[in-house]
Amino acid sequence: MKVLVTGGTGYVGAHIVAALIRDGHDVRMLVRRAEQVPISLEPLDVSVEDVVVGDVLAADVVAMGVGGAVERGLDPVVHISSTVALTCHGGGGPDLPLGDVDLPYAKSKRESEVQIRALQSIGAPVVSVYPGGVLGPHDPYLGAQAELFMWIVKGRLPVWPTGGAHYVDVRDTADVVAACMVTGQGPRRYVVPGHHLDGDLMHGTLQRITGRWLPFVSTPTVVAKPFAQLAELLNKVLPESIHLPADVETVELAERDTRFDTSLTTEELGIVARPFEETARDTLLWLIDIGALASRYAGNLR
């Protein structure tokens, strides 16, 4: 199948491209910077020659790449959403109700989801895929989750907001997207299998696999939220080389403590979450291999 991928030089996007190529698909990428394509894909041992350069918001550029996917009857059209769009007080449900976090990132994801569900309601073959927080190796930009992971490994963030949130492995996310590339199935929604991550799971797993002591304190929202607000203010004035890995949105998500049922994804696509220990180990070893972390942080792993 010929597949257009937007955002394919990003962390999740690059892994999706690799999974699609692995499954025999012919990939075209729409990117803003062509020079980023090999940087993002080479660590995953894949390459793409069919590249369209431009902004996904430019209608003429998108038309060159694929045109209006739904209008042209393409099947399937896969939208990468997020469990952030579904996170709410009282938890989720099998119908995946929209969330109630009224902060910028969550609102943008929720508003996108409203548009997608309007298409699904008229039978358009649009598939929503919902990863949670994404961890795993080979993030070409060393994004926020990798940064948070490194602070914890270094023992510099011995706190965790009370509650937890859905986290997934980037490779499982890519596998779900690749498994959706089947025609004639109509509109569908899949939450990527993962783990309800709290402080015990994160710190406990890293302690177990490295043998290093990484204690933490579970911090209630009344304490964690002002701290996160202060961190956000400091990040605006600190030099770019210094960034505090704390934000109000993370605290809000953890406070809701929403748990997601991923059984439909497993039943229909055959994908289960890999053990969190595997994700943590592979992420840690990758960060050491690229020099982002010193080898001493591997502990018993090396």
C-alpha positions as CSV (number, residue, x, y, z in Angstrom):
1,M,0.0,0.0,0.0
2,K,1.2,3.5,-0.8
3,V,1.1,5.5,2.5
4,L,1.6,9.2,3.1
5,V,3.1,10.0,6.5
6,T,3.0,13.5,8.0
7,G,5.3,14.2,10.9
8,G,7.5,11.3,9.9
9,T,10.7,12.9,11.1
10,G,9.4,13.2,14.7
11,Y,9.8,10.7,17.4
12,V,6.6,8.7,17.0
13,G,6.5,9.5,13.2
14,A,9.9,8.0,12.5
15,H,9.0,4.8,14.3
16,I,5.7,4.6,12.4
17,V,7.6,5.0,9.1
18,A,10.0,2.2,10.1
19,A,7.0,-0.1,11.0
20,L,5.2,0.6,7.8
21,I,8.3,-0.2,5.7
22,R,8.9,-3.3,7.8
23,D,5.4,-4.4,6.8
24,G,6.0,-3.9,3.1
25,H,4.3,-0.5,2.5
26,D,5.6,2.1,0.1
27,V,6.0,5.3,2.2
28,R,5.9,8.9,1.1
29,M,6.8,11.5,3.7
30,L,5.5,15.1,3.9
31,V,8.2,17.0,5.9
32,R,9.2,20.6,6.6
33,R,13.0,19.9,6.4
34,A,14.2,17.2,4.0
35,E,17.6,17.1,5.6
36,Q,16.0,15.8,8.8
37,V,14.7,12.6,7.1
38,P,18.0,10.6,7.2
39,I,18.8,11.9,10.7
40,S,15.5,10.6,12.0
41,L,15.4,7.3,10.1
42,E,19.0,6.0,9.9
43,P,19.0,4.9,13.6
44,L,16.0,2.8,12.7
45,D,17.8,1.2,9.7
46,V,15.3,2.5,7.1
47,S,15.3,5.2,4.4
48,V,12.7,7.0,2.3
49,E,13.4,8.6,-1.1
50,D,9.8,9.8,-1.8
51,V,9.8,13.0,0.2
52,V,7.5,16.0,-0.3
53,V,8.8,19.2,1.3
54,G,6.3,21.7,2.8
55,D,4.0,22.6,5.7
56,V,1.1,20.3,6.5
57,L,-1.0,23.5,6.9
58,A,-0.5,24.5,3.3
59,A,-3.4,23.1,1.2
60,D,-1.4,23.1,-2.1
61,V,1.5,21.1,-0.5
62,V,-0.9,18.6,1.0
63,A,-2.6,18.3,-2.4
64,M,0.7,17.4,-4.0
65,G,1.3,14.7,-1.4
66,V,-2.1,13.1,-1.3
67,G,-5.0,15.6,-1.7
68,G,-8.1,15.4,0.6
69,A,-7.8,11.9,2.0
70,V,-11.4,11.5,3.0
71,E,-12.8,13.3,0.0
72,R,-10.8,11.1,-2.4
73,G,-12.1,8.0,-0.7
74,L,-8.7,6.8,0.7
75,D,-9.0,4.0,3.1
76,P,-7.8,3.9,5.8
77,V,-7.0,7.5,7.1
78,V,-5.2,7.1,10.4
79,H,-5.2,10.0,12.9
80,I,-2.6,10.0,15.7
81,S,-4.5,11.4,18.7
82,S,-3.5,11.0,22.4
83,T,-5.0,9.7,25.6
84,V,-4.6,13.3,26.8
85,A,-7.8,14.0,24.7
86,L,-9.6,11.3,26.8
87,T,-8.2,12.0,30.2
88,C,-11.0,13.0,32.7
89,H,-12.2,12.8,36.3
90,G,-14.0,9.6,36.9
91,G,-12.0,7.6,34.4
92,G,-12.7,6.6,30.8
93,G,-15.0,4.0,29.4
94,P,-15.4,1.7,26.4
95,D,-16.9,4.5,24.3
96,L,-13.8,6.7,24.9
97,P,-15.5,9.9,26.1
98,L,-13.6,13.1,25.6
99,G,-11.5,14.4,28.4
100,D,-11.8,17.5,30.7
101,V,-8.3,18.8,30.9
102,D,-8.6,22.5,29.9
103,L,-4.9,23.3,29.2
104,P,-3.4,24.1,25.8
105,Y,-2.1,20.7,24.7
106,A,-5.0,18.7,25.9
107,K,-7.5,21.2,24.4
108,S,-5.8,21.1,21.0
109,K,-6.0,17.3,21.0
110,R,-9.6,17.3,22.1
111,E,-10.6,19.8,19.5
112,S,-8.9,17.7,16.8
113,E,-10.7,14.7,18.1
114,V,-14.1,16.5,17.7
115,Q,-13.3,17.0,14.0
116,I,-12.2,13.4,13.6
117,R,-15.3,12.0,15.3
118,A,-17.5,14.1,13.0
119,L,-16.0,12.3,10.0
120,Q,-16.3,8.9,11.8
121,S,-20.0,9.6,12.5
122,I,-20.7,9.7,8.8
123,G,-18.9,6.4,8.1
124,A,-15.6,7.8,6.8
125,P,-12.8,5.2,7.2
126,V,-10.9,7.3,9.7
127,V,-9.0,5.4,12.5
128,S,-8.1,7.2,15.7
129,V,-5.0,5.9,17.5
130,Y,-4.4,7.0,21.1
131,P,-0.9,6.7,22.5
132,G,-0.2,8.0,26.0
133,G,3.0,9.4,27.2
134,V,5.6,7.9,24.9
135,L,8.9,6.4,26.0
136,G,11.5,4.2,24.3
137,P,14.7,4.5,22.3
138,H,15.6,6.6,19.3
139,D,14.0,10.0,19.9
140,P,15.7,12.2,17.3
141,Y,14.9,15.3,19.3
142,L,15.4,14.1,22.9
143,G,12.0,15.4,23.7
144,A,10.2,16.1,27.0
145,Q,9.7,12.5,28.0
146,A,13.4,11.6,27.4
147,E,14.3,14.7,29.4
148,L,12.1,13.6,32.3
149,F,13.5,10.1,32.2
150,M,17.0,11.4,32.4
151,W,16.3,13.6,35.4
152,I,14.8,10.6,37.2
153,V,17.7,8.3,36.3
154,K,20.2,10.9,37.7
155,G,18.2,11.1,40.9
156,R,17.5,14.8,40.4
157,L,13.7,14.5,40.5
158,P,12.8,12.5,43.6
159,V,9.1,13.5,43.4
160,W,6.1,12.3,41.5
161,P,2.6,13.7,41.5
162,T,0.0,11.6,43.2
163,G,-1.8,9.4,40.7
164,G,-0.7,8.2,37.4
165,A,-1.1,8.4,33.6
166,H,-1.1,6.1,30.6
167,Y,2.4,5.5,29.1
168,V,3.3,3.5,26.1
169,D,6.4,2.3,24.2
170,V,7.0,4.1,21.0
171,R,7.5,0.8,19.2
172,D,4.1,-0.5,20.3
173,T,2.5,2.8,19.1
174,A,4.1,2.2,15.7
175,D,2.9,-1.4,15.6
176,V,-0.7,-0.3,16.3
177,V,-0.6,2.2,13.4
178,A,0.9,-0.4,11.0
179,A,-1.7,-2.9,12.0
180,C,-4.4,-0.4,11.1
181,M,-3.4,-0.3,7.5
182,V,-6.2,-2.6,6.3
183,T,-8.9,-1.4,3.9
184,G,-12.6,-1.9,4.3
185,Q,-12.8,-1.8,8.1
186,G,-14.6,1.5,8.4
187,P,-14.1,4.0,11.3
188,R,-12.3,2.6,14.4
189,R,-10.6,3.8,17.6
190,Y,-7.7,2.1,19.3
191,V,-5.9,3.0,22.6
192,V,-2.3,1.9,22.3
193,P,-1.6,-0.8,25.0
194,G,0.7,0.5,27.7
195,H,1.0,0.9,31.5
196,H,-0.6,3.1,34.1
197,L,2.6,4.8,35.2
198,D,3.0,6.2,38.7
199,G,6.0,6.9,40.8
200,D,6.2,3.4,42.2
201,L,6.4,1.8,38.7
202,M,8.9,4.4,37.3
203,H,11.3,4.6,40.2
204,G,10.9,1.0,41.2
205,T,11.6,-0.3,37.8
206,L,14.7,1.8,37.4
207,Q,16.0,0.8,40.8
208,R,15.4,-2.9,40.0
209,I,17.1,-3.0,36.6
210,T,20.1,-0.8,37.6
211,G,20.6,-1.7,41.2
212,R,20.8,2.0,42.0
213,W,18.8,3.7,44.8
214,L,16.3,6.1,43.4
215,P,13.9,7.1,46.2
216,F,11.0,9.5,45.6
217,V,8.2,11.2,47.4
218,S,4.6,11.0,46.1
219,T,3.4,14.6,46.1
220,P,-0.3,15.6,46.3
221,T,-1.7,18.0,43.7
222,V,-1.9,20.8,46.2
223,V,1.9,20.8,46.4
224,A,2.8,19.5,43.0
225,K,0.8,22.0,41.0
226,P,2.4,25.2,42.5
227,F,5.8,23.7,42.0
228,A,5.0,22.9,38.4
229,Q,3.7,26.5,37.9
230,L,6.9,27.9,39.3
231,A,9.0,25.6,37.1
232,E,7.1,26.8,34.0
233,L,7.8,30.4,35.0
234,L,11.5,29.7,35.5
235,N,11.8,27.9,32.2
236,K,10.8,31.2,30.5
237,V,13.8,33.0,31.9
238,L,16.4,30.2,32.2
239,P,18.9,29.7,29.4
240,E,17.9,27.0,26.8
241,S,20.6,24.7,28.2
242,I,18.7,24.5,31.5
243,H,15.1,23.2,31.5
244,L,13.1,22.0,34.4
245,P,11.1,18.9,33.5
246,A,7.8,19.9,35.2
247,D,4.6,21.3,33.9
248,V,1.1,21.8,35.1
249,E,-0.5,19.6,32.4
250,T,1.5,16.6,33.7
251,V,0.2,17.2,37.2
252,E,-3.4,17.6,36.0
253,L,-3.2,14.3,34.0
254,A,-1.8,12.4,37.0
255,E,-4.4,13.8,39.3
256,R,-7.2,12.4,37.2
257,D,-5.6,9.0,37.4
258,T,-7.5,7.8,34.3
259,R,-7.1,4.1,33.4
260,F,-7.7,2.9,29.9
261,D,-9.0,-0.4,28.6
262,T,-6.9,-1.5,25.7
263,S,-8.5,-4.9,25.3
264,L,-10.1,-4.0,21.9
265,T,-6.7,-3.2,20.5
266,T,-5.3,-6.5,21.6
267,E,-8.4,-8.4,20.4
268,E,-8.6,-6.8,16.9
269,L,-4.9,-6.0,16.2
270,G,-3.2,-8.6,18.3
271,I,-0.9,-6.1,20.0
272,V,-0.1,-6.2,23.7
273,A,2.1,-3.8,25.7
274,R,5.7,-4.9,26.1
275,P,6.8,-5.0,29.7
276,F,7.6,-1.6,31.2
277,E,10.9,-3.0,32.3
278,E,11.9,-3.6,28.7
279,T,10.9,0.0,27.7
280,A,12.9,1.5,30.6
281,R,16.0,-0.7,29.9
282,D,16.1,0.0,26.2
283,T,15.5,3.8,26.8
284,L,18.3,3.9,29.3
285,L,20.8,2.0,27.2
286,W,20.0,4.1,24.2
287,L,20.6,7.3,26.1
288,I,23.9,6.0,27.3
289,D,24.9,4.8,23.8
290,I,24.3,8.3,22.3
291,G,26.2,10.0,25.1
292,A,23.1,11.7,26.7
293,L,23.8,9.9,29.9
294,A,27.1,8.7,31.4
295,S,27.7,4.9,31.4
296,R,27.7,4.9,35.3
297,Y,23.9,5.3,35.3
298,A,23.5,1.9,33.7
299,G,24.4,0.3,37.1
300,N,23.8,-3.5,36.9
301,L,22.9,-3.3,33.2
302,R,26.5,-3.1,32.2
